[in-house]
């Protein structure tokens, strides 16, 4: 298999029965609809708000978990990122939303809403999994460290297992991966500034050498190693930032924006 391509040397691999393409979806400012007021719906709302979405909840009843989110939003959110309508959801609620989450607990109601959402061109997430449909969205268990995002999905078979795996991966990766990502972004900019393609560098080898230094807090040594292996020693960062040592720059703590992919 060609690394990172998803293809075998002899041609495309046959998709597995439960195959899905893992992607990241920028929901900052996007309108999302959540149907349902129970604990599952509340968890979906929390995930979407964490991604920067503008969430509308329509539910016949509001459970305690969702009520707590509403109270928190009312106290801290001056931009009305969360609104709630206490009534049964209708197909007419769908238009204008990028993502529709069906979490009413009623399979018939969720089927109806999912159909309306697909007809309107919206993405659909079914809390109960539902029958597999093209374009269905699975909200993975996510860990973020700066620009690095780790997402784990079990295809709906066990959300608890997805969280279990996520937590263990996060423990292995460690918080310093955000600083490493910033250094790599800087190194890639320096390579691009020379006119060379970034893929001309063996980034895997560079990461293997730089990662232990970053983990030990030896940021400048890691920066020098990356510059040497990338062939950019002595060059300034074209963006004029370092971003990893508390000065300025795009990389840093959790919640910062996406960085360019490595390699």
C-alpha positions as CSV (number, residue, x, y, z in Angstrom):
1,X,0.0,0.0,0.0
2,X,1.2,3.5,-0.8
3,X,1.4,5.3,2.6
4,X,-1.4,7.8,3.1
5,X,-3.0,7.0,-0.3
6,X,-5.5,4.3,0.7
7,X,-4.5,2.4,-2.5
8,X,-2.7,-0.8,-3.0
9,X,0.1,-0.9,-5.5
10,X,-2.1,-3.0,-7.9
11,X,-5.0,-0.6,-7.9
12,X,-7.7,0.8,-5.6
13,X,-8.5,-1.3,-2.6
14,X,-12.1,-2.7,-2.4
15,X,-14.0,-0.6,0.2
16,X,-14.9,-2.4,3.4
17,X,-18.6,-2.9,4.1
18,X,-18.4,-0.2,6.9
19,X,-15.9,2.1,5.0
20,X,-16.1,5.8,5.6
21,X,-13.9,8.7,4.7
22,X,-12.5,10.6,7.7
23,X,-12.6,14.4,7.1
24,X,-12.6,17.5,9.1
25,X,-15.5,19.9,8.7
26,X,-15.1,23.6,9.5
27,X,-18.3,24.6,11.3
28,X,-17.3,28.0,12.6
29,X,-20.3,30.2,12.2
30,X,-22.3,27.4,10.4
31,X,-25.9,26.9,11.3
32,X,-26.7,23.4,12.7
33,X,-30.0,22.0,13.8
34,X,-30.3,19.5,16.6
35,X,-33.6,17.7,17.0
36,X,-34.1,16.3,20.5
37,X,-33.8,17.5,24.1
38,X,-32.3,14.5,25.9
39,X,-28.8,13.7,27.1
40,X,-27.6,12.5,23.7
41,X,-28.9,15.6,22.0
42,X,-27.2,17.7,24.7
43,X,-23.9,16.0,24.0
44,X,-24.2,16.7,20.3
45,X,-25.0,20.3,21.1
46,X,-21.8,20.6,23.3
47,X,-19.7,19.1,20.5
48,X,-21.1,21.5,17.9
49,X,-20.7,24.5,20.1
50,X,-17.1,23.5,20.7
51,X,-16.5,23.5,17.0
52,X,-17.8,27.1,16.7
53,X,-21.2,26.3,15.2
54,X,-24.4,28.3,15.6
55,X,-26.8,25.7,17.0
56,X,-30.6,25.7,17.0
57,X,-32.3,23.0,19.1
58,X,-35.9,22.0,18.5
59,X,-37.3,19.6,21.1
60,X,-40.7,18.9,22.7
61,X,-39.0,18.7,26.1
62,X,-35.7,20.0,27.4
63,X,-33.8,17.6,29.7
64,X,-31.5,18.7,32.5
65,X,-28.2,18.3,30.5
66,X,-29.5,20.5,27.7
67,X,-31.0,23.0,30.2
68,X,-27.6,23.3,31.8
69,X,-26.0,24.1,28.5
70,X,-28.7,26.7,27.8
71,X,-28.1,28.4,31.2
72,X,-24.4,28.4,30.6
73,X,-24.9,29.9,27.1
74,X,-27.2,32.6,28.4
75,X,-24.6,33.6,31.0
76,X,-21.6,33.7,28.8
77,X,-22.7,33.9,25.1
78,X,-23.5,37.4,23.9
79,X,-23.6,36.3,20.3
80,X,-26.6,33.8,20.6
81,X,-24.7,30.7,19.4
82,X,-27.4,28.5,21.0
83,X,-31.1,28.9,20.6
84,X,-33.8,26.5,21.7
85,X,-37.4,26.1,20.6
86,X,-39.6,23.9,22.8
87,X,-41.9,22.2,20.4
88,X,-42.0,19.2,18.2
89,X,-39.5,19.4,15.3
90,X,-40.8,19.8,11.8
91,X,-39.4,19.3,8.3
92,X,-39.8,23.1,7.8
93,X,-37.1,23.6,10.4
94,X,-34.4,22.1,8.2
95,X,-33.8,24.7,5.4
96,X,-30.8,27.0,6.0
97,X,-28.8,24.5,8.1
98,X,-25.6,22.9,7.0
99,X,-25.9,19.9,9.4
100,X,-28.9,18.3,10.9
101,X,-28.6,16.1,14.0
102,X,-31.5,13.7,14.5
103,X,-31.6,12.8,18.2
104,X,-35.3,12.7,19.1
105,X,-35.3,9.1,20.3
106,X,-38.2,8.4,18.0
107,X,-37.0,6.4,14.9
108,X,-40.0,7.4,12.8
109,X,-39.5,11.1,13.6
110,X,-35.7,10.8,13.0
111,X,-36.4,9.1,9.6
112,X,-38.7,11.9,8.5
113,X,-36.3,14.6,9.6
114,X,-33.3,12.9,8.0
115,X,-35.2,12.5,4.7
116,X,-36.1,16.2,4.8
117,X,-32.5,17.2,5.5
118,X,-31.1,15.1,2.6
119,X,-33.7,16.6,0.3
120,X,-32.5,20.0,1.4
121,X,-28.9,19.1,0.7
122,X,-27.9,19.2,4.4
123,X,-25.5,16.8,6.1
124,X,-27.2,14.3,8.5
125,X,-26.1,12.8,11.7
126,X,-28.3,10.1,13.3
127,X,-27.8,9.6,17.0
128,X,-29.2,6.1,16.7
129,X,-27.1,5.2,13.7
130,X,-30.1,4.6,11.4
131,X,-29.8,2.8,8.2
132,X,-26.5,3.6,6.3
133,X,-27.0,6.4,3.8
134,X,-24.5,8.1,1.5
135,X,-23.3,11.4,3.0
136,X,-24.2,10.4,6.6
137,X,-22.0,12.1,9.2
138,X,-20.5,10.4,12.2
139,X,-19.4,12.8,15.0
140,X,-16.2,11.3,16.1
141,X,-14.6,11.5,19.6
142,X,-12.1,14.4,19.3
143,X,-8.9,15.4,21.1
144,X,-7.3,18.8,20.1
145,X,-3.9,20.1,20.9
146,X,-3.3,23.4,19.1
147,X,-3.6,22.7,15.4
148,X,-3.5,18.9,15.9
149,X,-6.8,17.1,15.9
150,X,-7.2,13.4,16.7
151,X,-10.6,11.9,15.9
152,X,-11.8,8.4,16.6
153,X,-14.9,6.8,15.2
154,X,-16.4,3.3,15.6
155,X,-19.0,4.0,12.9
156,X,-21.6,4.3,15.6
157,X,-21.1,0.8,17.1
158,X,-19.8,2.1,20.4
159,X,-19.3,5.8,21.2
160,X,-17.9,4.8,24.6
161,X,-15.2,2.8,22.8
162,X,-14.4,5.8,20.6
163,X,-13.9,8.0,23.7
164,X,-11.8,5.2,25.3
165,X,-9.5,5.0,22.3
166,X,-9.3,8.8,22.0
167,X,-8.2,9.3,25.6
168,X,-5.5,6.7,25.3
169,X,-4.2,8.2,22.0
170,X,-4.2,11.7,23.6
171,X,-2.2,10.4,26.5
172,X,0.4,8.9,24.1
173,X,0.6,12.0,21.9
174,X,1.0,14.5,24.7
175,X,0.4,18.2,24.8
176,X,3.8,19.1,23.3
177,X,2.6,17.9,19.9
178,X,1.1,21.4,19.4
179,X,4.5,23.0,19.7
180,X,5.9,20.4,17.3
181,X,3.2,21.2,14.8
182,X,4.2,24.9,15.0
183,X,7.8,24.2,14.4
184,X,7.0,22.0,11.4
185,X,4.7,24.7,10.0
186,X,7.6,27.2,10.3
187,X,10.0,24.7,8.6
188,X,7.6,24.1,5.8
189,X,7.2,27.8,5.1
190,X,11.0,28.2,5.0
191,X,11.3,25.3,2.5
192,X,8.5,26.9,0.3
193,X,10.3,30.2,0.4
194,X,13.3,28.7,-1.3
195,X,11.1,27.6,-4.2
196,X,11.5,23.9,-3.4
197,X,8.5,21.6,-2.9
198,X,7.8,20.8,0.7
199,X,7.6,17.1,-0.3
200,X,11.3,17.2,-1.1
201,X,12.0,16.8,2.7
202,X,11.8,13.6,4.6
203,X,9.4,14.9,7.2
204,X,9.0,11.6,9.0
205,X,12.7,11.4,9.7
206,X,12.7,15.1,10.8
207,X,9.8,14.5,13.2
208,X,11.5,11.4,14.7
209,X,14.5,13.6,15.6
210,X,12.7,16.7,16.6
211,X,9.9,15.2,18.7
212,X,12.0,14.0,21.6
213,X,13.6,17.5,21.8
214,X,10.3,19.2,21.9
215,X,9.0,16.8,24.6
216,X,12.1,17.7,26.7
217,X,11.4,21.4,26.3
218,X,14.5,21.9,24.0
219,X,12.5,23.9,21.4
220,X,15.4,25.8,19.9
221,X,17.4,22.6,19.4
222,X,14.4,21.0,17.7
223,X,14.0,24.1,15.5
224,X,17.7,23.8,14.5
225,X,17.3,20.1,13.7
226,X,14.4,20.7,11.5
227,X,16.2,23.5,9.7
228,X,19.2,21.3,9.1
229,X,17.2,18.4,7.8
230,X,15.1,20.7,5.6
231,X,18.1,22.4,4.3
232,X,17.0,25.9,5.5
233,X,19.6,26.6,8.2
234,X,20.2,30.3,8.6
235,X,16.9,31.3,6.9
236,X,14.4,33.4,8.7
237,X,10.7,32.3,9.0
238,X,8.9,34.0,6.0
239,X,6.0,34.7,8.3
240,X,8.2,36.4,10.8
241,X,6.9,34.3,13.7
242,X,8.2,31.4,15.8
243,X,4.9,30.4,17.3
244,X,6.2,27.8,19.8
245,X,7.9,29.6,22.7
246,X,5.4,32.0,24.0
247,X,6.2,34.7,21.5
248,X,3.9,35.1,18.4
249,X,2.8,32.7,15.8
250,X,-0.1,30.6,14.7
251,X,0.7,27.5,16.7
252,X,0.3,27.1,20.4
253,X,-2.4,26.1,22.9
254,X,-5.5,24.2,22.4
255,X,-8.2,25.7,20.2
256,X,-5.9,27.4,17.7
257,X,-6.7,27.3,14.0
258,X,-5.7,24.6,11.5
259,X,-2.1,24.4,10.3
260,X,-1.0,23.2,6.9
261,X,-0.6,19.4,6.6
262,X,2.9,18.0,7.1
263,X,4.5,16.5,4.1
